[in-house]
């Protein structure tokens, strides 16, 4: 069985899928092809059912839930940290509500968290890696930063307005659900479970062999040094990535329920009925 996995060209995803990419685990008759594109593109592709397996934003899952099932492994969760809103000068939370904010896509969980925290705001959808440079250069009033920019923003001269992972944790006491892996339901329940186990084994291999996986992941670090690369990877690939955990699954359901309340998640979707492959 040939399986295409769509995921982001980022150090954390590279670390997670290292063993699958390099044939370090036995996947029996299943072969994996990795397709690397940004998360907003992955979210759009998932709505077309493009890949058998894909990383997606949790925010997008309700739109694809009839086609895909959410795996219990592969989570990206902010444990008291997460996407950050920055500007190139000191600005208050109230002031930024009247600014145009560069975001990495309305399909992303970072956008949903932003609207939960600030209410409806004016936004400009921009490729994620162009946001921080654009803020620093003054092309955007403020920007919502994901990926390794969460660690490098201060060194580049930006000013923090709000960390949405901190905000969510203070609101709920839970980690902020950002991304997950999904598998296409039409493959059949047995195949979905087997694929989920392959990915779980890949994550486990990397956690048990971090030197190998970290060395592999550095090629996607977009200029960050070795220490920053490792810090970023460990933020988003950890024991939580092996298993959402009961509180992690609760966080996903609550995040989507809150999204329904503000009209950014379909009223037809029932978060309480969400089940995770391999749970």
N, C-alpha and C positions, 0 to 999 in steps of 0.2 A: 504494500500500500504506500503510495507516494503522498506525502503530506507537506503542504507549503505553510510555513509559519511566517506571518507578517509581524515584524517588530521594529522598534526604533533603532537607529544607528547610534546608540548611546552606551556608555560604559556599563551601566547597570544591566541592560538587556544582554549585552555581550557576555558579561560575567554569568548571568543566569543560564544562557544557552550554550556556554562553552563546551560542555560535554557532548551535547547533541551535535554541535557544529563540527567537532573534531573526532567523532566516533569513539568516545570514551566509555560509552555504556551500550549494552546489548538492547537493541530495539526490535529484535526478531525480524518480522517481515516488513516492518515499518521503516521507510526512509524519509528523511526530512530535508527540505529545501528552505533556506532562509532568505526572505525578501525584506530588505531594509528600507523603510520609509518613515517619515515623521508621523507623530501620533494623530494629528488632525486628518492626514490622508488615510491612515489606518481606520479611523472612525468612519470616514466616508466609504471606504472599501468594504467595511463590515456590513454596511447597510445594503450592499450589493451581494453579500455572501461570497466575496472574492476568494478569501483564503480559508483553508480547512481549519487552521488555528490562527489566532491573531491576538496581539496585545491591543487593548482598547481602553479608553477612558471609562470609568464607572458611570459617568454622566451619560454616556452613549448607550449603555447596556439596555435600558428599557426599549429603545428603538429597534434593537436587534434580537430581543429575547425570544422571539418565535423561531428565529433561525439558528441562534447560538445558545449554548449553555455556558455559564460562568464556572471556571475551575476553582477549586479550593486552594490551588497552588498558583504562584506567579503574581501575588499581590504586590502592588506598590502602595505603601501606607506611610503617611507622615506621623511619626510618633512624637507629637508635640512640636513639629516643624512641618513645613510644606511650601507651596508656592508663595512667593513674596511680591508685594507691590512696592515699587521703588520709583524715585524721581531723581533728577540731577540737582535738586535744591531742597531745602527744608520746606515741607508742606504738610498741613494737617490732614487728618482723615476726613474732616468736613469739607475742606477745600478741594480735595481730590475728587469728591463726588461731582464737582462741576467741571472736571477736566475730561478730555478724551484720553482713554486708556488703551494702550497697545496690548492686545491679548493674543495667545497662541491658537485661538480658534474657539468659537462658541460651543463646539462639541466637547471641549475638554472639561475635566472635573475642576480644574483651576478656575475656569470661568463661572461654573455653577457656585463654587465656594465664594468667589468674589461678589456675586450678586446676593448671595445669602448674607454676607457681611455688610455690604454697602447699600444694598437696594439697587434699583435699575440705574445703570450708568451708561454714558456714551463710550463706545468702544471702536477700535480699529483692529481688524484681524491681520496679524503680521506673522511671518515665519518665526518660530520660537527663537532661533539663533540670531535674528536681526533686532530683537526687542531691546536687549540691554545696550548694545552699541547705539541704537537709535535714541534711547533715553539719555545716555551720556552726552551724545552730540546735540541734544536739544530738539531732535525731530519729533519726539513724542513728549507730551506733558508728563506722563507716567507710564510704567510698563509692568505687566504681570510676568514674573520670571519663573521659569521651570528649569529642570535639569541642573547642570553644574553651575549655572549662574547664581543659584541659591548660595553658593559658597564663595564666589568671586566678586560679587557686586560691590562690596566695601572697598576692595583693592582697586576697583575701577572708578571709584569716586561717586557712586550712587548713594542715595539716602533712603533708608527704610521707612515705609509708611505703615505697613502692616504685614505680619507673617500670618497667613491664613491657617497654617497648621496649629499655631499657638492659639489663634482665635477659636478655631473649632474645638480644640481640647478644653479651653476654658468654658465654652458653651455646653459641651456634652460630656467631658471626661473621657472621650474616646479618641482613637487615632483617626486621622483624616484619610478616607479611602480615595485614592487617585486613579490607579490603573489596575487592570487584571487581565488574565488570559482567558480567551473563550475558544470553544471548539464547536464545530458545526454539527447540529443535531442529526442531520440526514446521514451521517456516518454510522449511526446506530449506537445504542447505549454501551455495548461492549467495547467498541472501538474508542468511544469518547473516554471511557474509564482507562483503557490501555494507554492512550495518548497522554492523558493527564498524569499517569504514573511515570511515563517516560520523562515528562517535563519535571516532575517532582524529583526524579533520580538525578536529572541534570543539575538542578538547583542544589541538591544535597551534595553531589560530587564537588561542585565549586566551593561550597561552604567548607567542605572537608579538605580541599586542595586549593586554598586561596592564592598561593603564589602563582600557580599555573594559570588560573582563571583571571587573576588581576593583570598578569603580564599580557594576556590575550586582550583584555578589555581596554588597555591603554591606547590602542590605536584609534579608538573612538572618543578620546578625551578632549578634542578640539582645543589643544594647546595647554591644557592644565597639567600641572606637575604630578609626579608620582604620588605624593602624599595626598594631594587634593583628590586625585582620581580614586584612591582607596577610600577616603572619607566619604565621597559621594556614593560609591558602590555600596558601602556598608550602611549608609542611610536607607537604601531602598532594596537591598537584597540581604535578608537575614532570616531568622526563624519564622517571622511573620510571613515571609515569602513562601516558605514550605507549607504553611497552614495559616489561613486567615485568623484562626482562633475564634472562640465564641464571641468575644467582644469585637473582633474585626468584622465578623459576619453581621453582628448587631449594628456596627458602624455603617456598613454598606446599606443596610435596610433603612436606617434612620436618615442617612444622607439622601437617599432617593425619595423617602417620604417628605423630607423638607423641600426637596426639589419640586415635588408635586404641589406643595402648599404655595409656592411662588410661581407656579405655572411653567416651569422649565423642564418638567418631567410629565409625560402623558398621564392624564387622570385615569386612564384605563389600566395602567400598570399597577400591580399590587406587590409592593416590596415585601410584605409579610409572607408572601408565598414563594419568595425566591429561594431556590435550592442550589447548592454548589456541588459540582462533579467531584467526587472523591471525599466529600465531607464526612 
